[in-house]
Amino acid sequence: CKANHINIRRKYVVWLQGETDGVANMDVNTYKTGLSNTFTRLFVKGLDQVFVITIGQYAGLPGTYDKVNEAAKQLCADDPRFSLGSEALSQLPATYLTDGCHYNQAALNIAGSQCGSVAARYVPAFW
């Protein structure tokens, strides 16, 4: 971008991850610390905000992702560098799943739209 004289005013990340950690029954504090540490170097380099989309459900195994989702929500509540972008996936019926844990494009569009609305609140008006 610098070589092409493109000025990036804000740097954001949208994060949607945790299925494997949920299946592994990772505890809340471990996931929360890991998620925070994942972005430490990027924040030092100028990352402005991480918008977290919580994962949904694991077909046939209710509660599998509860700890991961709780950790993500706690991190967003405790650390101002992280914002809860959407919890839509955990509220959608299993018919939106393409397999045991991944969502179809319609579900991702719903979550992405919600997250986009949250992210828009962080963009200052330039005009």
Phi, psi and omega in degrees: 000317180299319180298332180259013177058040177260119180268117178267115184277322182227145179236117182235155173232138170255126186242124176222100186198158172138000183301312181296322178295323177294315179297326179282359179060039179298139182282161186303310184294322179295315180294316181299314179296316180298318180295316178298314181295330179304325186255001183306310182294327179289323176297320178299326181275000174115006175301133183270317188200146172245127177255119186259126170258119180290151180283166187267259186220160176251116186306126175088349182230076181303141177088355183302324184258007184302316183293318180296315179294321178296318179298316180297316180294320178296316180300316179295326179284328187265335186238114184294350177281348181243137179231141177285112183277320181192145171243017187302321186298325180285349181258353181273149178290160182298344178296344177277351179282141175267340176208206183292337185216353182255145185260153178283175185296325179299318179294317179295325177296320179297309181296319180295322178295316177298316181295321178299321178295321177293314182298325181300332179291343182266354182267116180289150177288129180256355181229000000 
